[in-house]
């Protein structure tokens, strides 16, 4: 399971350093699909934040950007041991 620090490092490497998804994968050891997922989430939420109307709750959007990674475990079956 990834931690918030790792998620933030991935986003910073992409935005600040301008590294490609593949370069980030090689340096961090995190899957390229996961790297893409976090960067795309960040870009979508940033676009919402910049284009938000004054009536929108900006704190909710900002909290989503810096939230810890979440995993959906609803559709998983129990393992038979």
C-alpha positions in Angstrom: 0.0 0.0 0.0 1.4 3.4 -0.9 1.6 6.2 1.6 0.7 9.9 1.2 4.4 10.8 1.0 4.9 8.5 -2.0 1.8 9.9 -3.7 3.1 13.5 -3.2 6.6 12.6 -4.5 5.1 11.1 -7.7 3.1 14.3 -8.2 6.0 16.6 -7.5 8.3 14.6 -9.8 5.8 15.1 -12.6 4.8 18.7 -12.1 8.0 20.3 -10.7 10.7 18.2 -12.3 8.8 17.5 -15.6 9.7 13.8 -15.5 7.8 11.3 -17.6 5.6 8.6 -16.1 8.1 5.9 -17.1 11.0 7.8 -15.5 9.1 8.1 -12.3 8.3 4.4 -12.4 12.0 3.5 -12.7 13.1 5.8 -9.9 10.4 4.9 -7.4 9.5 1.4 -8.3 5.8 2.2 -8.4 3.8 0.8 -11.3 3.4 3.1 -14.3 -0.4 2.7 -14.2 -0.5 3.8 -10.6 1.8 6.8 -11.4 -0.6 7.7 -14.2 -3.6 7.4 -12.0 -2.2 9.8 -9.3 -1.1 12.4 -11.8 -4.4 12.3 -13.7 -6.3 12.6 -10.5 -4.2 15.6 -9.5 -4.6 17.3 -12.8 -8.4 16.8 -12.8 -8.7 18.1 -9.3 -6.4 21.1 -10.0 -8.5 22.0 -13.1 -11.7 21.9 -10.9 -10.0 24.0 -8.3 -8.8 26.7 -10.7 -12.2 26.8 -12.5 -14.3 26.6 -9.4 -17.1 29.1 -8.8 -17.1 31.0 -5.6 -20.1 28.9 -4.5 -18.1 25.7 -4.6 -16.4 24.4 -1.4 -12.7 24.8 -2.2 -11.6 23.1 1.0 -13.1 19.8 -0.1 -11.2 20.0 -3.4 -8.0 20.9 -1.7 -8.4 18.0 0.8 -9.0 15.6 -2.1 -5.7 16.6 -3.7 -3.6 15.9 -0.6 -5.6 12.9 0.6 -3.9 9.5 1.2 -4.4 6.9 -1.4 -7.6 4.9 -1.2 -8.3 1.4 -2.4 -11.7 -0.1 -3.3 -12.1 -3.5 -1.6 -15.9 -3.9 -2.2 -15.7 -6.4 -5.1 -13.0 -8.6 -3.7 -13.9 -12.2 -2.8 -12.7 -13.9 0.4 -9.7 -16.1 0.0 -10.2 -19.7 0.8 -7.3 -20.9 2.9 
